[in-house]
Amino acid sequence: MAATESAVAEATATIAQLATIDVSDPTSHSDIIRKCNSVASALQHPGALALQAIASAADFPALVVLNDLGVFQKLAEGPLTAIQLAEKCGADRWLIVRLLRVATAAGMIQETGPESYAATPTSNILAIPSFAAGISLSHLSAKIIYSLRTYFKETQYRNPRNYLNGPFQSYLDTPLGSFEWLAQNEETRRDFNLFMTIQRTRGQHWTTNFNIKSRILHDSVPINPDAPLYVDVGGGLGQDLRLVKAELGDVSKGQLVLEDQVSTINNIPTDLHDADFEYIPHDFFTAQPVKGARVYSFKGVLHDWPDDKALQILSHIVAVMTPGYSRVWILDGIVPDTGADKVLAELNLCMMAWYGALERNREQWGELLGQAGLRVVGVQTMDDGFGLIEAVLER
Ligand SMILES: C[S@@+](CC[C@H](N)C(=O)[O-])C[C@H]1O[C@@H](n2cnc3c(N)ncnc32)[C@H](O)[C@@H]1O
């Protein structure tokens, strides 16, 4: 059955709008992609879309096996045939062909002819070690998420809100929280920390997008030279603090602080060490050792914690903030009320599965910060829903 008349009319109107957009302007690209997707959905047979949703169960497992075989790295070195790939990977030619059909249909790899393949910009990104680590880590995520069916049957379809008693514990049969489990499972922890070093923004770095230099230094508040400028709480391997440093320019030792768990700080590879950073192993459920900093930043941290735990974490920051000077920055997803980005919607389920936590909408962030004794003074979001929320002490 062809698309309905109204679907054709809708697609025609959207195509007409598309013709008026300046494609050479990068700021228009998100809108163009949204419109093209809406044309594709309008014209696609609903049954085909439904079948696609079902058959997509095979997509991620295929990606995992291709990653294990190192196919993305091998293609990054030049085009290859199925026979050549099979030889280089130590795999059966027909298996390679079948797996690669999924990747070529998804546009991840280019099919240059029968059984002939070339890299694409996407497959070259997937070949980078931090993305390869993300695929490995997500294999565990996928297994936990697939177990949700059983988990929800057993728990009467309650929304998980407990860090220590949720899908993660149920699937792995462990009493440990995810971060405590990661601390004991070296290989997965390495994948986790490496994956976190990817920059999740599309286009500009968040530090540029949110104009952080002027927010930190030029906000009509005299800077206190005796307190750090920026404390990255749960800052991982320092991936974001390096961006902050690049944006601020001149910084002296002690102005930029990286805090994370002992198991993370002690395992930062030497090539990622920065002599200008202060490294503090710190459990954010205990008293904050750095007092009166200009910014306490939580990037991709509070979405890992349900409200009760997030409030405990924030309480230790509120206790050391200088009124009228210190700010809390939340850098995280801010789910819009309608039209959530697909990746953000999927991450929301990952946060639920791993931590009994969530991606919050604006109202949920406001409530959480209000309960912590903080007042939101600014919110800025990017196209993919990633945003910066600035908050100050309420009192
Ligand atoms: C999702 S990662 C985000 C890392 C980094 N901020 C980023 O955006 O890439 C969460 C971070 O919180 C850290 N973390 C978890 N529990 C912690 C705790 N109790 N104290 C300090 N850091 C913790 C983890 O080690 C990890 O680096």
Ligand as a Chemical Component Dictionary entry (heavy atoms), coordinates in Angstrom:
data_LIG
# 
_chem_comp.id                   LIG 
_chem_comp.type                 NON-POLYMER 
_chem_comp.pdbx_formal_charge   0 
_chem_comp.three_letter_code    LIG 
# 
loop_
_chem_comp_atom.comp_id 
_chem_comp_atom.atom_id 
_chem_comp_atom.alt_atom_id 
_chem_comp_atom.type_symbol 
_chem_comp_atom.charge 
_chem_comp_atom.model_Cartn_x 
_chem_comp_atom.model_Cartn_y 
_chem_comp_atom.model_Cartn_z 
_chem_comp_atom.pdbx_ordinal 
LIG C1  C1  C 0  29.063 8.961  33.874 1  
LIG S1  S1  S 1  30.659 9.282  34.472 2  
LIG C2  C2  C 0  30.918 10.956 33.992 3  
LIG C3  C3  C 0  32.354 11.304 33.865 4  
LIG C4  C4  C 0  32.630 12.711 33.333 5  
LIG N1  N1  N 0  32.144 13.730 34.223 6  
LIG C5  C5  C 0  32.072 12.871 31.935 7  
LIG O1  O1  O 0  31.091 13.599 31.740 8  
LIG O2  O2  O -1 32.612 12.247 31.008 9  
LIG C6  C6  C 0  30.379 9.414  36.227 10 
LIG C7  C7  C 0  31.629 9.632  37.029 11 
LIG O3  O3  O 0  31.260 9.646  38.423 12 
LIG C8  C8  C 0  32.291 8.997  39.141 13 
LIG N2  N2  N 0  31.784 8.534  40.462 14 
LIG C9  C9  C 0  30.890 7.557  40.709 15 
LIG N3  N3  N 0  30.696 7.415  42.024 16 
LIG C10 C10 C 0  31.499 8.332  42.636 17 
LIG C11 C11 C 0  31.724 8.694  43.992 18 
LIG N4  N4  N 0  31.092 8.054  45.010 19 
LIG N5  N5  N 0  32.577 9.704  44.252 20 
LIG C12 C12 C 0  33.210 10.359 43.223 21 
LIG N6  N6  N 0  33.033 10.066 41.914 22 
LIG C13 C13 C 0  32.181 9.063  41.624 23 
LIG C14 C14 C 0  32.678 7.850  38.223 24 
LIG O4  O4  O 0  33.937 7.298  38.553 25 
LIG C15 C15 C 0  32.644 8.519  36.859 26 
LIG O5  O5  O 0  33.887 9.069  36.517 27 
# 
loop_
_chem_comp_bond.comp_id 
_chem_comp_bond.atom_id_1 
_chem_comp_bond.atom_id_2 
_chem_comp_bond.value_order 
_chem_comp_bond.pdbx_ordinal 
LIG C1  S1  SING 1  
LIG S1  C2  SING 2  
LIG S1  C6  SING 3  
LIG C2  C3  SING 4  
LIG C3  C4  SING 5  
LIG C4  N1  SING 6  
LIG C4  C5  SING 7  
LIG C5  O1  DOUB 8  
LIG C5  O2  SING 9  
LIG C6  C7  SING 10 
LIG C7  O3  SING 11 
LIG C7  C15 SING 12 
LIG O3  C8  SING 13 
LIG C8  N2  SING 14 
LIG C8  C14 SING 15 
LIG N2  C9  SING 16 
LIG N2  C13 SING 17 
LIG C9  N3  DOUB 18 
LIG N3  C10 SING 19 
LIG C10 C11 SING 20 
LIG C10 C13 DOUB 21 
LIG C11 N4  SING 22 
LIG C11 N5  DOUB 23 
LIG N5  C12 SING 24 
LIG C12 N6  DOUB 25 
LIG N6  C13 SING 26 
LIG C14 O4  SING 27 
LIG C14 C15 SING 28 
LIG C15 O5  SING 29 
# 
